[in-house]
Amino acid sequence: MAAVLPRAGPLTVGTGIARPGVMARRAMGRAAPAGYSRTTRAPAGPGGAVAGAASYAAAMTQIHTPTPRDAFDLLMAGNQRFVAGTAEHPNQDAARRSETAPSQQPFAVLFGCSDSRLAAEIIFDRGLGDLFVVRTAGHVAGTEVLGSIEFGVSVLGAPLVVVLGHDSCGAVAAACSALRDGQTPSGFVRDVVERVTPSVLAARAAGRESAEEILAEHIEHTVDLLLERSRVLADAVTEGRTAVVGLSYRLADGSAQLVTTRGLDAAATATL
């Protein structure tokens, strides 16, 4: 994780919403995702305080902060390229590596399943510094996950949080089997299965029996759980600074399908 610098007050810049604690770091050289760039940096070194302040003020008028809708569209455009076999592999060269070495400015927090076929930067055709990725089996959320997501939103200023599930999920299948057979795995795998089980039960209670419907229920349940347990995230969504979306990834064709959203339309309206 990048070092946390002193917070700055809230500022409105361009068409986006400037987030507290984020703008100062951007002006001092934070790497921006492709499509969102800055042209001014505050000079460093002895005697640069006055000039630095002037450059900082100029930078504030030139930085474009991606909105939640901007970030969502950028993410989905990358997935469409991946599906079509026209991936561009952006931000994966030596220049990007050098640019992001001092700090990071991801445009999305991606909380997904640990499945080896779900490599976020590949399936969304992104690169270094673009995504702040948190992964657990079955995208089950404990305190470490909540803290990581809050870090991505409140400290790094990501305007989008994505919950990414997928078909043929082993954790979901294990939860279904445990309910059917009455047998659960041993060790800490049991904890993962038990955290997925409420989603399976909720799906069945609603008459949703197919694997696809149970997966959708689990994704929606995870989105709601994040917002219920994290005041930081809930407030960011309410204020239009961040949106949360649930996506379902199809292993065979590589497409990410929208399952649910919280705050995406409201966030777009708040920036008009």
N, C-alpha and C positions, 0 to 999 in steps of 0.2 A: 504494500500500500504506500502511496505517496505521503510525504509528510504533510501534516495539517497546518496551514498557515493561519494567522489571525483573521477573524471574520470581518467582513465589510458590511456596511448597511445595505438594505435593499435598493436596487436601482432598476430602472426600466430602460432597456436598450433595444433599438430597432423594433422588430415586430415580435420579439420574444419577451419572456419575463425573466428578469435578472434575479438570480437566487442568492440570498444572503450567504456570505462566506465563499462565494464562487467567483465573483467578478474580479476581485483583486488577483486571485491566482491565475485567471485567464490572461489578464493584462501583463503578467510577469512571465509569460512564455509557456502557458499550458498548451499541450498539443490538442488541436481541434479535430473532430472527425471529418472525413472527406465530405465536402459540400458546405462546411462551416469553417471559415478561416478568418484569421485576424491579420492586419497589415501593420500594426504598430506594437512595439514592445518598449517597456520602460528601460532606459539604459542602466547598466550596472557599473559599479566601480566608484572610486573616490571622486567627490565633487559632482556626482550626478544627481543629487537629491532634488534640486530645483528643476532641472531638465527632466528628471524622472517623473516628477509630479505633473509636468505639462504633458509629457508623453502618455502618462497614465490617463489623464483626462481625455486626451485625443482618442486613446484606445477604447475608452468607454463608449464613444459614439460610433465606433466601427465594428465592434464585436456583434455578431448575430448569434443570439442564443436559440438553439433549435427548440421548437415547441414540442409537446407530446405528439401532435399529429405529424410534424416533420420527422421526428424520430421513428414513428411507426411506419410511415411511408418509406423511409430510407431502409429500414429493416426488411420490409416485405419486398421491396424492389430487388434486394440482394437475394432473397429466397427465390424469386421468379427467375433470376439469372441462373441460379444453381439448378433449378428444375429444367430449364431450357438447355442446359449444357453450355451456357455462354458466360460463365463466371469470369469476373475481371480481376479477382484477387487483389483488391485495393489495400493500400497501407501495409504491404508486406515486404517492403524493400529496406535497404540500409538507411535511406534518408528518413523513413518513418521511424525506424528503430532509434535513430539518434534524436529525432524530434520528441519522442515520447519518453526517452530515458529520464529526464528530470522530473516529470509528473504526468498525470493522466487526466483525461476529460472524456470518459465514455459517454456515448449518447443514449445508452440503454443498460439497465441491469437485467440480466437474463438468468432467471432461476429455473433450472430444468432438471430432468432426470439424468442420472450418472451414466446411462446406457452408452456404450462405446460407439454406437451408431448415431449419436446425437451431438456431434462436435459443433458447437454454436458458430464459431467463426467460419466454418466450412459451409454449413447449410444455409447461412445467411450472407455468404460471400463478403465477409468483413475482414479486418486485419488488426494490427497492433493498436491498442488504445481505444478501440471502438466499443467493445462490450465488457461490462463488469460481470463476470460469470460466477454463479453460485450453483453447485450441483449436488444433489443427494439422490440415492435410490428412491424411485417413486415420487420425486420432488416432495418429500415429507419435510415439514418445516419445524425446526426446533429453535431455541434461542440463538444459536450460532448463526443460523440462516437469517433470522429476523434482524440480528445486529449487522450482518453483512449487507443486507438489502438497505437497511437504514443508512449505513455508511455510504452506499452508492448514491442514495437520494439526497441526504442532508449534507454530506461533506463533498462528494464529487459532483453533485448537482445534476445527476441523470434525470431527464424529463420523462423517462418511460421505464416501467417495470414489466417484464414479460414472464409469465408462468408457462413453461413449455413441457407438455406431456407428449406421449407418442403411443401408437398402436403396438400391440404385442409387448406391453410393459410387464416385466417379470414380477414387479412388486404388486401390481394390480391383479395379475393372474394368481399370485400366491394368496392374496387376501380372499379372492373368490373361492379358491380351493380350500382355504382354512374354514370358511363359512359352510362350505358344502360337506367337507369330510370331518370337520371338528379337530383337525390336526394342524398345529402351527410349527414353523421352523424353530430351531434352537438358537441360543446365543442372541446377539443383538439384531439378527435378521428378524427375529420375532417382533422386536420393537417397531421396525419398519412396517411390517405387515399389519400390526395393530393400529398404526397411524393411518394406514390406507383404508382399513375396514369401515370406518364411519361413512366414507364416500360410497362404498359398495352398498351398504345398508340403505343409505339415503336414495340411491338410484333405484333399488328394488322397491322401496316404499312408494316411489313415484311411478312405478310401472315401467322403469327403464331397465331392461334386462340384457340387451345386446352388449357386446364388448365395447363397441363404439360409444354407446350411450353411457355406460359405466365410466369410461375414460373421460367423457365430457363432464360428467358429474364430479369426478375427482379433480379435474382442472378448475371447475367453478368453485368447488369447496376450498381448494387451496387459495384461490384469489380472495375469497371472502375471509378465510382464516388470516391471511396476511393483514388485511385491512382491519379486522376485529382486534388483532393482538398488537398491532403497531400503531400507536397514536401518531408517531412521526410520519408514517406513510399515509395514514388516513387524512391528516391535516394537509399534506402536500397535494393530495387528490382533491380535497374540498376547495383548496385555494387555487386550483387550476395549474399548479406548477408541475404536476406529475400525473400520469395516467397509468393504470394497470390493465394489462390485457392477458387473456388466456389463449394459447395457441395449441393446436394438436398437430403433431408432425406425423406424416405418413411415410413409413420406412421404404416402401416400394417405389414411390414416385418422387419422394423428396420434398413434397409440398407441405407448407405450414398453413393450416386452416384456422380461421378465427372462431373461437368458441364463445368468448364473453369479453366485455370491456367494462371498466369502471373509470369514469371521468374523462374518457377520450373526447367525446363530443363537447362536454362541459369545458374542458381545457382549451379546445379550439375556439369556443365562443368567448372565453375569458380574454383571449389575446387579440380579439378584433378591435 
